[in-house]
């Protein structure tokens, strides 16, 4: 996978225009591997009359058949034996269904390069110890969710003096411990070491709201940061806008907006989208984003709303080369941001249900399901 390796070694993580040809070659390289090693994926490509050789120029990537995340929540698709996978990660699950994604050594090594490059750009690494408040799940046996692995992995950006978790397993299920989190915040606010938050913005908001209700305000030590990712999940009805959350964080914790960093990603698309100082998710060289019309699935113009199609050649173990999310988004020109990064940036507007997407993406899922039934698979 020489083209993938070259892509993930690229010096400037946002030099999208410079890497167009290399990205195309890496996608074609990955597509060929998936075509040769994953029979269900090959059948889907043939169903849409597409082959790796059809990837001749940049625009051809738009014609690459994509798989909706729904497919991975209902089918296990691997392109190599499980013994060759170093890890497997799952999505958080919707109505009991979750995606199961495998990663081989080469893919994970590319991911490590990406994290080091993006994290270094955002100055997330330090040798100075910090206390961590993880606004997510405490790792437990049997918990293979990507969001848990990611949140814990972020506590390795600096030496960890302690880790306090907002969600702990009790009697077989996870329960929030906001009181424990608040007690840790108050305790560490009087110390000399910074405090770093990592996890769901919803739980940060719940903690801050509870502290405000109880008239608890602190001034966290210099260097404290808030790292947010994972979205609002089932708490979407209680979601507040970013500015409200930022202002509340400064009011209750003394952490300024400049020290708040947000991430976007998915287990089916393991690329680290980290916001710039203006809080925009610029597309890195490791991926491309296509916004598609909800009805026709044809690419829309820059600035128009549509479904978010994400492409990356990072992983070989699972055919996640091109996936269709159920997110609605807009792709903006990089120059609109003003931060100096020229690559386009993605704005996520909301989410639609799979049943609302009556498209050929659903057709791919249906084709796969019918194919498995005809072969007698459960």
N, C-alpha and C positions, 0 to 999 in steps of 0.2 A: 504493500500500500504506500508506494513512494510519494504519490501526489497528496494523499492525506497527511503524511508526515511533514511534507514541505509546507502545507497550508497551516498546520498547527504550530510550526516553528516561525511563522512570519513575524517580523520584528514589530511592526505597527499593528495592533489588534483591530484597528478600525479602517485600514487601507482597503476598503471594499472594491473600489474601482481598479486598483493595482492588481487585485487577485482574481478578477473575473475569469480569466482563462484557466488559472490554476484551480479555482473552485469547480469549474465545469469538468475538468479532467478528474478531480477527486470524486465528484458525484458519479461520473461515468464508471470510474474504477469500482466504487462501492456498489453501484447498480449491477455491474457484471458479477460481482461476488454474490450478491443476494439472488440474482437470477440463477446462478449455477448451484447454489447451496440451499435454497429455501423453495421447495416445490410449490407451496400455496402462493407465495409471492410471485413465482414465475407464472403460475396459472392466471393470476390477476393481471399481470403485464400483458400476457397473451390475449386475455379477454378484451383488453383495451387496445390490442394491436400495437403494442409498444415493445421495443427491445433496447438494450443498452446502446446499440449502435446508432439509435436515433438521437442520441445526445451529441450533436455536432457543433452547436453554437450556443451562446448564452441564452437565447430566447427559448431553446428547446427544453430548458428546465421547467418552463411553465406547462409543458405537455406531459411531464413525468407523472404517471398516476400516483395519487396520494392515498394514504390509508387514514381514515378517521380514527381518532383515539378510541372510539367505540369498539373497533375491531380488536384492539389489544385487551380491552376489558372483557371480551367474550371469547377470545381465542389465544392460545399460546403459540407464538410464531418465533422459532429459533432458526438461525442459519448455520449453527455448528453444535456439536454435542455439548451438553451441559458441563461435562468434565473439563472443557476448555475455557469455561467462563470463570473469571476470578470472583465476580459477585453477581447477584441478582437483586434488583430493586423493584418495589411495587409502588403503585400510586396509592393514595389514601383510601380509595374505594368509594364507589357510589352505589347505594342500594345493594351492598354486599359484593359488588363486582369491582375488580381492580386489574390494572395492567401489570404484567409481569415481564420485565425487561432485563436481558442478560448483557453483560459487558465483558469483553475479552481484554487481555493485557494491553494490546495496542490501543484500543479505544480509551481505556482508563489512563494510559500514559499521555495520550493526546489531551484528555480532560485535565490532567495535572498541569500540563503546559499552559492550557487556557486559563485555569484558575490563578496560576502564578502571574501570568501576564496581566489579566484583568484586575486581580487583587492588588498587584503592585501599582498599577495605574491609579487606583482609588485609594492608595496608601492604607490598605487594610492590614498589612503585616507589620509586626513590631516584636522586638525582643523584650519589651517592657511587660511585666505580668499584669493581668487584669482579672477581675471577678466577672463571671458570665451569668447572665440571667437568660435562660433559654425559654422563650415564649412558645413552647411546643412540647413534644412528647419526650419523656425520659426513656432512653433506650431500655428495652426489655427483651427477653428471649421470645423469639417468634415475631418481633416487630421488624419487618424488612422494608418498611415504607421509605421511599426516597427522601421525603421531607424530614424524617427523623435522622437519616444518615447525613443529609445536607446540613441541618442545624447543628448537629454534633461536630461535623467536620469543620464548620466555621469557628468552633471554639479552639481549633488548632492554629488559627491565624496568629495567635500570640500565646505565650505561656499562660495556662489557666490556673489561677490560685484557687478557684472554686467554681462549681456549676450548680445553679439553682434552677429547677425545672417547674414550669407552670402546669404541666399535665403529668400526673403520676398514676401509676397503675395500682388500683385498689380493688380487691375482690374480683379480679379478672378483667376489669375495664378501666379506661383512663378517666380520671376526674380532675377538674381544675383545682389548683391550690393557690388562689390569688392572695390569701392571707400570708402564706409562706413567702411568696414573691415580694410582697410589700415589706415584710419583716427584714428580708435580705437587703432590699434597697435602702431602707432606713439605716441598717447596720453598716453597710459599706459606704454610705454617704459621709460618714464621719472618719473614714480611713484615708490613706494616702494613695491608694491604687485606683485606677480608673475602673469603671463598670461598663461592660458591653452587653447590650441586649441583642438577641438573635431569634427571629421567628415570626409568627403570625402577627400582622398588624392588629387583628381583632383583639387578641389577648393583651397587646400593649394598651389599646384603647380601654379595655375593661379594667385593667390595673390602674391606669391614670384616672379614669372616671371614679373608681372606688376611693382612690387617694384624695381626690378633690372633694368627694362627698364627706369624707372623714377629716377634711381639713388638714391633710398631711402634705407638706411641701418640703423638698430637700434640694440641696445644691450638690450634685455629684462631682467628684474630683475631676480636675482638668484631664482631658484626653478620653473622656467617656464617649461612647458612640452607640448609636441605635442602628442595627442592621435588620431590615424587614424583608420577608419573602413568604410566599405561600398563599397569598390572597386572604379573602375573608370567608371562603368556603361557605359553610351552612349559616354564617352570620351576615349574609349579604343584605338582609333587611335592616341591619343595624349599622351598616357601613357609613362612615363619615368621609368627607373629602380630605385629601392629603393635607391641605393647608390647616384645617381644623386640628388634625392630629399633630402636626408639627408645632403649632402654637401651644397646644396642651402639653406637649413634651417639654417645651421650654418653660412653661409656667410651673409645672409640677416637679420636674427633674433638673431644670437648669441646663438642659442639653439643647443647643442651638440647631437650627435647621441645617446648617452647613455640616453638622456631625451626624446627619441621618442619611443612610444609604439604603436604597431599595433594590431588590432583585426580582427577576421574572424568569420562569422556566417551567419545565414539565418533565416527568420521568420519561415520557415518550420522545422528548426532545431535550437531551441533557446539555444544553448550551447555557452558559452563564450570561444572562443579560443583566448588566449592572448599570444603574442610572448614573448619568453625568451630574456635575454640580447643579445643573438646572433641572434635575430629576426627570430626564428623558432617557428611554431605553434605546440607545443607538445600536444598530445591527453590527456585530463584529464580523471579522473575516471568516469565522468558522461556520457561518450560517447565511442563509438568505430568507427573506420574508416576502411572500406574495399575498396580497389581499384580493380575495375573490368575491364576486357577486353572489349573494345568497341564493338567488334563483338559478342563474346560469352557470355559476362556478368559473366564469371567465375572469381573468385578471382585470381589476379596475384601475383607474388612474390614481396617481399619487394624490393623497388628500381626501380620497373617497372611502366610505365605510364599507366593510365587507368581512367575510370570514377569514381568519388568520391561518395561512398555510405556511408551515415551517420546514425548512430543508437543511440538513447537515449530513456530511459523510463521516461523522465521528465514529459511529459504532458499526461493527460487522456482525456481532453475535445475534442481533435482532434487526429485522428490516424496518428500521425507523428513519430511512433515508428522507422520505417526504411524508409528513403527517398533517392531517387537517384537524385543527382544534375546534372546539365549539365556542371559541371566543370571537367576539366582534371587535375589530380594530381598525386603525387608520395608520398608514405609513406616510410620514412627513419627510420633506427634504431636510437634510442635515443643517443647511444654512439657516433654516428657520429657528433653530435652537439658540444660537448665539454663543455656545460654549467653546466653539472652535473645532469641534469634531465634524467632519464633512459627511460621514456615512448617514444614511437615512435613520430615522428613529421611529419606533413603534409605540403607538398609544393604544392601550387596551381599554375598550369602552364598556364591555359587559360580556355576558355569556348567553348563548341560546341552547335549548335542549336538542338532543340528537333527533328527536321526532320532528323537530321543526325544519330539519335539513333534508328535504325530499329531493336528493340529487344523486348524481352518479357516485358520490362518495358513499352514500348509503348502498348504492348498487354494488360497490366493491365488497362491502361487508356481507350483503345478501349472497353474492356470488360465492364468496368463501364458505359461508355457512352451507349453502346447497352442495358445494363441492365435497365438503366433509361428510355430509349426510349420504351422498352417493357412494362414498368409499366406506361407509359403515362406521365412521368415527363417532364417538359420543359427543 
